[in-house]
Amino acid sequence: MEVICNNKTMEIEVKTTLSDLLRILGYRNTVAVFINGKQLLTSQIEGYVIHEKDNIKIIRILGGG
C-alpha cells in the first residue's frame, strides 16, 4: 500500500505497524511521530497500524543544552 513518509511516497506491506516502519527506516525510539497532522503519544507508536494514504512525519528528538 502507498503512504507518504517525510514528504516521500513509499510502498509498504498491508498491516505494517508504525514501529515496523521505524525499524525499516533505521530510527530508534527517540522520535516524535505525526500521522495526518496529529502527534502520537509514545505509547501509541508500538501498536499503531498504518493505513493506506497516511501522511507520516517522523522527527528525531535531539538532546542538547
PyMOL Python script that loads the backbone (N, CA, C, O; Angstrom):
from pymol import cmd

cmd.read_pdbstr("""\
ATOM      1  N   MET A   1       0.837  -1.169   0.000  1.00  0.00           N
ATOM      2  CA  MET A   1       0.000   0.000   0.000  1.00  0.00           C
ATOM      3  C   MET A   1       0.888   1.239   0.000  1.00  0.00           C
ATOM      4  O   MET A   1       2.066   1.167   0.348  1.00  0.00           O
ATOM      5  N   GLU A   2       0.323   2.359  -0.387  1.00  0.00           N
ATOM      6  CA  GLU A   2       1.082   3.588  -0.544  1.00  0.00           C
ATOM      7  C   GLU A   2       0.840   4.546   0.625  1.00  0.00           C
ATOM      8  O   GLU A   2      -0.300   4.795   1.017  1.00  0.00           O
ATOM      9  N   VAL A   3       1.944   5.079   1.173  1.00  0.00           N
ATOM     10  CA  VAL A   3       1.877   6.092   2.227  1.00  0.00           C
ATOM     11  C   VAL A   3       2.866   7.202   1.885  1.00  0.00           C
ATOM     12  O   VAL A   3       3.716   7.044   1.009  1.00  0.00           O
ATOM     13  N   ILE A   4       2.746   8.311   2.580  1.00  0.00           N
ATOM     14  CA  ILE A   4       3.709   9.394   2.441  1.00  0.00           C
ATOM     15  C   ILE A   4       4.459   9.491   3.768  1.00  0.00           C
ATOM     16  O   ILE A   4       3.853   9.655   4.826  1.00  0.00           O
ATOM     17  N   CYS A   5       5.772   9.388   3.696  1.00  0.00           N
ATOM     18  CA  CYS A   5       6.596   9.452   4.895  1.00  0.00           C
ATOM     19  C   CYS A   5       7.653  10.537   4.694  1.00  0.00           C
ATOM     20  O   CYS A   5       8.493  10.438   3.800  1.00  0.00           O
ATOM     21  N   ASN A   6       7.603  11.562   5.526  1.00  0.00           N
ATOM     22  CA  ASN A   6       8.522  12.701   5.422  1.00  0.00           C
ATOM     23  C   ASN A   6       8.552  13.254   4.001  1.00  0.00           C
ATOM     24  O   ASN A   6       9.616  13.480   3.425  1.00  0.00           O
ATOM     25  N   ASN A   7       7.361  13.467   3.451  1.00  0.00           N
ATOM     26  CA  ASN A   7       7.153  14.066   2.129  1.00  0.00           C
ATOM     27  C   ASN A   7       7.607  13.199   0.962  1.00  0.00           C
ATOM     28  O   ASN A   7       7.763  13.707  -0.148  1.00  0.00           O
ATOM     29  N   LYS A   8       7.824  11.900   1.185  1.00  0.00           N
ATOM     30  CA  LYS A   8       8.194  10.982   0.110  1.00  0.00           C
ATOM     31  C   LYS A   8       7.177   9.849   0.052  1.00  0.00           C
ATOM     32  O   LYS A   8       6.837   9.259   1.077  1.00  0.00           O
ATOM     33  N   THR A   9       6.698   9.551  -1.137  1.00  0.00           N
ATOM     34  CA  THR A   9       5.765   8.443  -1.316  1.00  0.00           C
ATOM     35  C   THR A   9       6.546   7.133  -1.239  1.00  0.00           C
ATOM     36  O   THR A   9       7.621   6.996  -1.825  1.00  0.00           O
ATOM     37  N   MET A  10       5.984   6.173  -0.504  1.00  0.00           N
ATOM     38  CA  MET A  10       6.638   4.871  -0.416  1.00  0.00           C
ATOM     39  C   MET A  10       5.603   3.760  -0.338  1.00  0.00           C
ATOM     40  O   MET A  10       4.466   3.985   0.075  1.00  0.00           O
ATOM     41  N   GLU A  11       6.003   2.573  -0.734  1.00  0.00           N
ATOM     42  CA  GLU A  11       5.154   1.389  -0.681  1.00  0.00           C
ATOM     43  C   GLU A  11       5.545   0.556   0.534  1.00  0.00           C
ATOM     44  O   GLU A  11       6.723   0.278   0.759  1.00  0.00           O
ATOM     45  N   ILE A  12       4.545   0.162   1.311  1.00  0.00           N
ATOM     46  CA  ILE A  12       4.785  -0.718   2.452  1.00  0.00           C
ATOM     47  C   ILE A  12       3.761  -1.845   2.436  1.00  0.00           C
ATOM     48  O   ILE A  12       2.752  -1.767   1.735  1.00  0.00           O
ATOM     49  N   GLU A  13       4.019  -2.873   3.198  1.00  0.00           N
ATOM     50  CA  GLU A  13       3.110  -4.011   3.308  1.00  0.00           C
ATOM     51  C   GLU A  13       1.840  -3.613   4.056  1.00  0.00           C
ATOM     52  O   GLU A  13       1.875  -2.756   4.938  1.00  0.00           O
ATOM     53  N   VAL A  14       0.726  -4.236   3.701  1.00  0.00           N
ATOM     54  CA  VAL A  14      -0.522  -4.056   4.438  1.00  0.00           C
ATOM     55  C   VAL A  14      -0.301  -4.564   5.859  1.00  0.00           C
ATOM     56  O   VAL A  14       0.421  -5.541   6.057  1.00  0.00           O
ATOM     57  N   LYS A  15      -0.906  -3.923   6.840  1.00  0.00           N
ATOM     58  CA  LYS A  15      -0.805  -4.255   8.266  1.00  0.00           C
ATOM     59  C   LYS A  15       0.563  -3.953   8.874  1.00  0.00           C
ATOM     60  O   LYS A  15       0.907  -4.496   9.923  1.00  0.00           O
ATOM     61  N   THR A  16       1.344  -3.089   8.221  1.00  0.00           N
ATOM     62  CA  THR A  16       2.614  -2.663   8.800  1.00  0.00           C
ATOM     63  C   THR A  16       2.326  -1.736   9.967  1.00  0.00           C
ATOM     64  O   THR A  16       1.507  -0.825   9.853  1.00  0.00           O
ATOM     65  N   THR A  17       2.995  -1.963  11.088  1.00  0.00           N
ATOM     66  CA  THR A  17       2.817  -1.080  12.236  1.00  0.00           C
ATOM     67  C   THR A  17       3.835   0.063  12.139  1.00  0.00           C
ATOM     68  O   THR A  17       4.816  -0.015  11.400  1.00  0.00           O
ATOM     69  N   LEU A  18       3.579   1.088  12.884  1.00  0.00           N
ATOM     70  CA  LEU A  18       4.489   2.226  12.899  1.00  0.00           C
ATOM     71  C   LEU A  18       5.853   1.826  13.450  1.00  0.00           C
ATOM     72  O   LEU A  18       6.881   2.293  12.959  1.00  0.00           O
ATOM     73  N   SER A  19       5.871   0.977  14.452  1.00  0.00           N
ATOM     74  CA  SER A  19       7.164   0.530  14.989  1.00  0.00           C
ATOM     75  C   SER A  19       7.925  -0.295  13.947  1.00  0.00           C
ATOM     76  O   SER A  19       9.154  -0.233  13.899  1.00  0.00           O
ATOM     77  N   ASP A  20       7.211  -1.075  13.102  1.00  0.00           N
ATOM     78  CA  ASP A  20       7.861  -1.798  11.999  1.00  0.00           C
ATOM     79  C   ASP A  20       8.511  -0.813  11.034  1.00  0.00           C
ATOM     80  O   ASP A  20       9.659  -0.992  10.629  1.00  0.00           O
ATOM     81  N   LEU A  21       7.764   0.233  10.670  1.00  0.00           N
ATOM     82  CA  LEU A  21       8.276   1.230   9.730  1.00  0.00           C
ATOM     83  C   LEU A  21       9.496   1.940  10.304  1.00  0.00           C
ATOM     84  O   LEU A  21      10.474   2.163   9.590  1.00  0.00           O
ATOM     85  N   LEU A  22       9.451   2.293  11.572  1.00  0.00           N
ATOM     86  CA  LEU A  22      10.599   2.950  12.202  1.00  0.00           C
ATOM     87  C   LEU A  22      11.831   2.051  12.148  1.00  0.00           C
ATOM     88  O   LEU A  22      12.938   2.521  11.884  1.00  0.00           O
ATOM     89  N   ARG A  23      11.639   0.768  12.397  1.00  0.00           N
ATOM     90  CA  ARG A  23      12.739  -0.200  12.317  1.00  0.00           C
ATOM     91  C   ARG A  23      13.280  -0.285  10.887  1.00  0.00           C
ATOM     92  O   ARG A  23      14.493  -0.271  10.681  1.00  0.00           O
ATOM     93  N   ILE A  24      12.383  -0.371   9.903  1.00  0.00           N
ATOM     94  CA  ILE A  24      12.782  -0.458   8.494  1.00  0.00           C
ATOM     95  C   ILE A  24      13.603   0.756   8.091  1.00  0.00           C
ATOM     96  O   ILE A  24      14.595   0.629   7.373  1.00  0.00           O
ATOM     97  N   LEU A  25      13.193   1.931   8.550  1.00  0.00           N
ATOM     98  CA  LEU A  25      13.864   3.170   8.180  1.00  0.00           C
ATOM     99  C   LEU A  25      15.083   3.487   9.040  1.00  0.00           C
ATOM    100  O   LEU A  25      15.784   4.464   8.777  1.00  0.00           O
ATOM    101  N   GLY A  26      15.345   2.677  10.063  1.00  0.00           N
ATOM    102  CA  GLY A  26      16.542   2.843  10.883  1.00  0.00           C
ATOM    103  C   GLY A  26      16.425   3.856  12.005  1.00  0.00           C
ATOM    104  O   GLY A  26      17.439   4.331  12.515  1.00  0.00           O
ATOM    105  N   TYR A  27      15.207   4.195  12.398  1.00  0.00           N
ATOM    106  CA  TYR A  27      15.015   5.122  13.513  1.00  0.00           C
ATOM    107  C   TYR A  27      15.051   4.366  14.830  1.00  0.00           C
ATOM    108  O   TYR A  27      14.664   3.200  14.908  1.00  0.00           O
ATOM    109  N   ARG A  28      15.522   5.048  15.854  1.00  0.00           N
ATOM    110  CA  ARG A  28      15.486   4.490  17.209  1.00  0.00           C
ATOM    111  C   ARG A  28      14.247   5.005  17.916  1.00  0.00           C
ATOM    112  O   ARG A  28      13.398   5.634  17.284  1.00  0.00           O
ATOM    113  N   ASN A  29      14.124   4.760  19.188  1.00  0.00           N
ATOM    114  CA  ASN A  29      12.922   5.134  19.938  1.00  0.00           C
ATOM    115  C   ASN A  29      12.793   6.629  20.210  1.00  0.00           C
ATOM    116  O   ASN A  29      11.734   7.077  20.649  1.00  0.00           O
ATOM    117  N   THR A  30      13.823   7.399  19.965  1.00  0.00           N
ATOM    118  CA  THR A  30      13.781   8.828  20.288  1.00  0.00           C
ATOM    119  C   THR A  30      13.282   9.641  19.094  1.00  0.00           C
ATOM    120  O   THR A  30      14.036  10.401  18.486  1.00  0.00           O
ATOM    121  N   VAL A  31      12.007   9.468  18.772  1.00  0.00           N
ATOM    122  CA  VAL A  31      11.401  10.198  17.668  1.00  0.00           C
ATOM    123  C   VAL A  31      10.025  10.725  18.084  1.00  0.00           C
ATOM    124  O   VAL A  31       9.373  10.189  18.980  1.00  0.00           O
ATOM    125  N   ALA A  32       9.617  11.777  17.410  1.00  0.00           N
ATOM    126  CA  ALA A  32       8.236  12.259  17.516  1.00  0.00           C
ATOM    127  C   ALA A  32       7.576  11.888  16.194  1.00  0.00           C
ATOM    128  O   ALA A  32       8.178  12.046  15.132  1.00  0.00           O
ATOM    129  N   VAL A  33       6.342  11.396  16.256  1.00  0.00           N
ATOM    130  CA  VAL A  33       5.658  10.948  15.050  1.00  0.00           C
ATOM    131  C   VAL A  33       4.307  11.638  14.929  1.00  0.00           C
ATOM    132  O   VAL A  33       3.534  11.709  15.884  1.00  0.00           O
ATOM    133  N   PHE A  34       4.047  12.140  13.739  1.00  0.00           N
ATOM    134  CA  PHE A  34       2.766  12.752  13.414  1.00  0.00           C
ATOM    135  C   PHE A  34       2.118  11.924  12.307  1.00  0.00           C
ATOM    136  O   PHE A  34       2.760  11.607  11.306  1.00  0.00           O
ATOM    137  N   ILE A  35       0.857  11.580  12.488  1.00  0.00           N
ATOM    138  CA  ILE A  35       0.092  10.875  11.468  1.00  0.00           C
ATOM    139  C   ILE A  35      -1.032  11.803  11.032  1.00  0.00           C
ATOM    140  O   ILE A  35      -1.872  12.195  11.842  1.00  0.00           O
ATOM    141  N   ASN A  36      -1.045  12.150   9.764  1.00  0.00           N
ATOM    142  CA  ASN A  36      -2.062  13.041   9.203  1.00  0.00           C
ATOM    143  C   ASN A  36      -2.200  14.330  10.030  1.00  0.00           C
ATOM    144  O   ASN A  36      -3.303  14.832  10.248  1.00  0.00           O
ATOM    145  N   GLY A  37      -1.047  14.850  10.483  1.00  0.00           N
ATOM    146  CA  GLY A  37      -1.030  16.114  11.208  1.00  0.00           C
ATOM    147  C   GLY A  37      -1.256  16.023  12.700  1.00  0.00           C
ATOM    148  O   GLY A  37      -1.195  17.041  13.390  1.00  0.00           O
ATOM    149  N   LYS A  38      -1.515  14.838  13.221  1.00  0.00           N
ATOM    150  CA  LYS A  38      -1.776  14.672  14.657  1.00  0.00           C
ATOM    151  C   LYS A  38      -0.632  13.888  15.308  1.00  0.00           C
ATOM    152  O   LYS A  38      -0.277  12.798  14.860  1.00  0.00           O
ATOM    153  N   GLN A  39      -0.060  14.470  16.379  1.00  0.00           N
ATOM    154  CA  GLN A  39       1.051  13.810  17.047  1.00  0.00           C
ATOM    155  C   GLN A  39       0.566  12.615  17.850  1.00  0.00           C
ATOM    156  O   GLN A  39      -0.448  12.679  18.546  1.00  0.00           O
ATOM    157  N   LEU A  40       1.320  11.515  17.737  1.00  0.00           N
ATOM    158  CA  LEU A  40       1.012  10.328  18.528  1.00  0.00           C
ATOM    159  C   LEU A  40       1.812  10.363  19.820  1.00  0.00           C
ATOM    160  O   LEU A  40       2.936  10.866  19.853  1.00  0.00           O
ATOM    161  N   LEU A  41       1.232   9.830  20.873  1.00  0.00           N
ATOM    162  CA  LEU A  41       1.962   9.647  22.121  1.00  0.00           C
ATOM    163  C   LEU A  41       2.934   8.498  21.931  1.00  0.00           C
ATOM    164  O   LEU A  41       2.707   7.622  21.096  1.00  0.00           O
ATOM    165  N   THR A  42       4.002   8.494  22.691  1.00  0.00           N
ATOM    166  CA  THR A  42       4.982   7.414  22.602  1.00  0.00           C
ATOM    167  C   THR A  42       4.316   6.055  22.801  1.00  0.00           C
ATOM    168  O   THR A  42       4.684   5.084  22.140  1.00  0.00           O
ATOM    169  N   SER A  43       3.347   5.978  23.698  1.00  0.00           N
ATOM    170  CA  SER A  43       2.657   4.717  23.974  1.00  0.00           C
ATOM    171  C   SER A  43       1.798   4.248  22.802  1.00  0.00           C
ATOM    172  O   SER A  43       1.456   3.068  22.733  1.00  0.00           O
ATOM    173  N   GLN A  44       1.442   5.138  21.884  1.00  0.00           N
ATOM    174  CA  GLN A  44       0.616   4.781  20.735  1.00  0.00           C
ATOM    175  C   GLN A  44       1.427   4.267  19.552  1.00  0.00           C
ATOM    176  O   GLN A  44       0.875   3.619  18.663  1.00  0.00           O
ATOM    177  N   ILE A  45       2.703   4.541  19.529  1.00  0.00           N
ATOM    178  CA  ILE A  45       3.544   4.196  18.379  1.00  0.00           C
ATOM    179  C   ILE A  45       3.619   2.692  18.170  1.00  0.00           C
ATOM    180  O   ILE A  45       3.483   2.228  17.038  1.00  0.00           O
ATOM    181  N   GLU A  46       3.830   1.929  19.216  1.00  0.00           N
ATOM    182  CA  GLU A  46       4.043   0.479  19.101  1.00  0.00           C
ATOM    183  C   GLU A  46       2.881  -0.221  18.401  1.00  0.00           C
ATOM    184  O   GLU A  46       3.112  -1.047  17.517  1.00  0.00           O
ATOM    185  N   GLY A  47       1.661   0.083  18.767  1.00  0.00           N
ATOM    186  CA  GLY A  47       0.523  -0.658  18.240  1.00  0.00           C
ATOM    187  C   GLY A  47      -0.198  -0.019  17.071  1.00  0.00           C
ATOM    188  O   GLY A  47      -1.181  -0.577  16.584  1.00  0.00           O
ATOM    189  N   TYR A  48       0.264   1.148  16.599  1.00  0.00           N
ATOM    190  CA  TYR A  48      -0.446   1.839  15.528  1.00  0.00           C
ATOM    191  C   TYR A  48      -0.226   1.113  14.206  1.00  0.00           C
ATOM    192  O   TYR A  48       0.914   0.921  13.781  1.00  0.00           O
ATOM    193  N   VAL A  49      -1.317   0.709  13.556  1.00  0.00           N
ATOM    194  CA  VAL A  49      -1.246   0.065  12.246  1.00  0.00           C
ATOM    195  C   VAL A  49      -1.440   1.156  11.190  1.00  0.00           C
ATOM    196  O   VAL A  49      -2.421   1.898  11.221  1.00  0.00           O
ATOM    197  N   ILE A  50      -0.500   1.238  10.270  1.00  0.00           N
ATOM    198  CA  ILE A  50      -0.531   2.267   9.236  1.00  0.00           C
ATOM    199  C   ILE A  50      -1.618   1.945   8.216  1.00  0.00           C
ATOM    200  O   ILE A  50      -1.824   0.789   7.847  1.00  0.00           O
ATOM    201  N   HIS A  51      -2.307   2.989   7.771  1.00  0.00           N
ATOM    202  CA  HIS A  51      -3.387   2.844   6.798  1.00  0.00           C
ATOM    203  C   HIS A  51      -2.967   3.425   5.444  1.00  0.00           C
ATOM    204  O   HIS A  51      -2.071   4.265   5.365  1.00  0.00           O
ATOM    205  N   GLU A  52      -3.623   2.966   4.397  1.00  0.00           N
ATOM    206  CA  GLU A  52      -3.395   3.475   3.042  1.00  0.00           C
ATOM    207  C   GLU A  52      -3.512   4.993   3.028  1.00  0.00           C
ATOM    208  O   GLU A  52      -4.447   5.553   3.599  1.00  0.00           O
ATOM    209  N   LYS A  53      -2.568   5.652   2.381  1.00  0.00           N
ATOM    210  CA  LYS A  53      -2.538   7.110   2.197  1.00  0.00           C
ATOM    211  C   LYS A  53      -2.256   7.907   3.466  1.00  0.00           C
ATOM    212  O   LYS A  53      -2.403   9.129   3.458  1.00  0.00           O
ATOM    213  N   ASP A  54      -1.851   7.246   4.569  1.00  0.00           N
ATOM    214  CA  ASP A  54      -1.455   8.001   5.761  1.00  0.00           C
ATOM    215  C   ASP A  54      -0.284   8.914   5.413  1.00  0.00           C
ATOM    216  O   ASP A  54       0.603   8.542   4.644  1.00  0.00           O
ATOM    217  N   ASN A  55      -0.294  10.104   5.983  1.00  0.00           N
ATOM    218  CA  ASN A  55       0.806  11.047   5.831  1.00  0.00           C
ATOM    219  C   ASN A  55       1.578  11.026   7.149  1.00  0.00           C
ATOM    220  O   ASN A  55       1.090  11.500   8.174  1.00  0.00           O
ATOM    221  N   ILE A  56       2.781  10.473   7.108  1.00  0.00           N
ATOM    222  CA  ILE A  56       3.579  10.232   8.313  1.00  0.00           C
ATOM    223  C   ILE A  56       4.754  11.200   8.335  1.00  0.00           C
ATOM    224  O   ILE A  56       5.477  11.343   7.348  1.00  0.00           O
ATOM    225  N   LYS A  57       4.934  11.856   9.465  1.00  0.00           N
ATOM    226  CA  LYS A  57       6.069  12.762   9.649  1.00  0.00           C
ATOM    227  C   LYS A  57       6.854  12.238  10.850  1.00  0.00           C
ATOM    228  O   LYS A  57       6.308  12.107  11.946  1.00  0.00           O
ATOM    229  N   ILE A  58       8.128  11.942  10.642  1.00  0.00           N
ATOM    230  CA  ILE A  58       8.984  11.423  11.710  1.00  0.00           C
ATOM    231  C   ILE A  58      10.081  12.448  11.974  1.00  0.00           C
ATOM    232  O   ILE A  58      10.804  12.860  11.067  1.00  0.00           O
ATOM    233  N   ILE A  59      10.187  12.851  13.246  1.00  0.00           N
ATOM    234  CA  ILE A  59      11.174  13.858  13.637  1.00  0.00           C
ATOM    235  C   ILE A  59      12.065  13.265  14.719  1.00  0.00           C
ATOM    236  O   ILE A  59      11.576  12.790  15.745  1.00  0.00           O
ATOM    237  N   ARG A  60      13.366  13.294  14.487  1.00  0.00           N
ATOM    238  CA  ARG A  60      14.302  12.806  15.505  1.00  0.00           C
ATOM    239  C   ARG A  60      14.376  13.816  16.640  1.00  0.00           C
ATOM    240  O   ARG A  60      14.450  15.023  16.409  1.00  0.00           O
ATOM    241  N   ILE A  61      14.357  13.317  17.850  1.00  0.00           N
ATOM    242  CA  ILE A  61      14.476  14.179  19.023  1.00  0.00           C
ATOM    243  C   ILE A  61      15.947  14.232  19.411  1.00  0.00           C
ATOM    244  O   ILE A  61      16.579  13.207  19.670  1.00  0.00           O
ATOM    245  N   LEU A  62      16.472  15.445  19.445  1.00  0.00           N
ATOM    246  CA  LEU A  62      17.885  15.638  19.787  1.00  0.00           C
ATOM    247  C   LEU A  62      17.989  16.296  21.141  1.00  0.00           C
ATOM    248  O   LEU A  62      17.236  17.218  21.457  1.00  0.00           O
ATOM    249  N   GLY A  63      18.921  15.823  21.937  1.00  0.00           N
ATOM    250  CA  GLY A  63      19.161  16.438  23.233  1.00  0.00           C
ATOM    251  C   GLY A  63      20.232  17.510  23.107  1.00  0.00           C
ATOM    252  O   GLY A  63      21.004  17.528  22.148  1.00  0.00           O
ATOM    253  N   GLY A  64      20.265  18.357  24.040  1.00  0.00           N
ATOM    254  CA  GLY A  64      21.302  19.392  23.997  1.00  0.00           C
ATOM    255  C   GLY A  64      21.100  20.362  25.153  1.00  0.00           C
ATOM    256  O   GLY A  64      20.176  20.233  25.956  1.00  0.00           O
ATOM    257  N   GLY A  65      21.960  21.296  25.203  1.00  0.00           N
ATOM    258  CA  GLY A  65      21.829  22.240  26.285  1.00  0.00           C
ATOM    259  C   GLY A  65      22.729  23.420  26.116  1.00  0.00           C
ATOM    260  O   GLY A  65      22.735  24.318  26.957  1.00  0.00           O
TER     261      GLY A  65
END
""", "prot")
cmd.dss("prot")
cmd.show_as("cartoon", "prot")
cmd.util.cbc("prot")
cmd.orient("prot")
